[in-house]
Each structure stands twice: as structure tokens, then as C-alpha cells.
Amino acid sequence: MQTIAVPRLWTPQSFAHRGPLFDFLVPALAFHRKSIRHASTTPSTRPPPTPQLSEAPKRRKPLTKEQRAFLDSALRVNQAGELAATLIYTAQTPPLLRSHPHLRSLMQHMHSQEAGHFSTFNALLARHRIRPTIMYPVWTVAATALGWGTAMLGREAAMACTEAVETEIGGHYNGQVRVLLGWIREMEGKGEEVGEEVRELVEKLKKIRDEELEHLDTAVEEDSRDAKGWPILNTIIREGCRGAIWVSERV
């Protein structure tokens, strides 16, 4: 007599022995079998569940043409500024350390932070497909010359350079943070969703601004205002920074 194979019933236990692939099915299958076993034709006396009203999702409004232009300009000039800051410290360090070796850790700390800022804005430009300023070669030469020249004038002059540059850069970042926070308040007031990238950018700008202002305070503590001709030196460098910012925002 021919033996007929009887198909094996699929039960939760038969799935469980098959390993992790089917483990997630066991609770659902067990519940399903139980609900069938206890099903009744008697109408339920329970009232139907009350549907819960969910909060309407906030709509995300794309950036306007003017907002996009502001971000393009801001990120481009920020990247150029951090390039210049990194080059200034690079040029200042060898002359300063020859006469003031105790400044090694301080210069290394400030240079490391500026290099981190530069990397941050490089990544943001690449992510948002923003072109760098065409003034790159000019700012490279100018920043290197400024760093080396002030270091050759002495420790105080080098710190005066840091104070002047960071005064302008700190104020520049503050202005950008105010603009972005204004966007956020306006979006929230209209019930619009604020993109996570906008919030992240505000936090990054705040962090970088605070580190730049830390450099400013350090420069003053290191006798920046004792540099010979400090008022003139401070004015010239700050005016140069403002001019570089204006140009880099546009080209």
C-alpha cells in the first residue's frame, strides 16, 4: 500500500525551531490562532473604539529664493574666513615659537579649532553644492602674509591680529545666528515645520562663534593691546576683514 504523506500543520512551535528568521512571526501567529479559537457569533456588547484625533502634520515650506541666496552667501564667506584663520595661525606659529616656546599648546589649540571650523564649512558647501569664493588665491596669500608679518612684529602684535580678526568674525557669526533664529520664529508662528538642517546649522554657528570669541579673550589676556601702534593695527586688520567678507559674500 502506498503511504500518503500528510502535510504538517504550521504552528507557532514549528516556526520557533526554524531560528531567528521566523521568530518575529510567532507572537502574531499565536494571537491569530487564539482569536479564531475564541471567536463567537454572539454580537459584542462593547462600544466601538473612539477614533483618536491625531494632530495635523506641520507642512514644511521650502526656502525662498532670498533665504537660499543668504545661505549660499553665508556659507561661502564662512568657509573663506576659516581658511584665512587657519592660514594665519599656520604662518604665525613658527616665528612665535622660536621666541616664545611656551605658546606651543595655545597655538596648537587655536589652530586645531580653526581647522575643524574649516572642515565643517567644506562639508556644508559640498552638501549644498555651493561654490567657494573665486578669491581663494588672493585670501591665501593675504592671510599668510598677515600671519607671518604680525608674528615677526612680536607676540603682542600676533595677538593683536587674533583680537581684530576674531572681533569681526564673532560679530559676523552673531548676525547670521540672529537671521536664522528669525526664520525659525517666523516658521513656528505660521505653524510650519522647521527643517532639522536649519536647527543644526544654528547650533553649529553658535558653537563656532563661541570658540572664535574664546580666541579673542585669549588674545587680550596675552597682551594684544600692548602691541606697538595697537589702535592703528587693530583698525587696519578689522577693515581688511570687513572688506574680505563683503567681497566673498558676492564672488
Summary of the structure (lengths in Angstrom):
residues: 251
radius of gyration: 31.6
end to end distance: 92.3
largest distance: 114.3
contacts: 664
relative contact order: 0.12
helix: 75%
strand: 1%
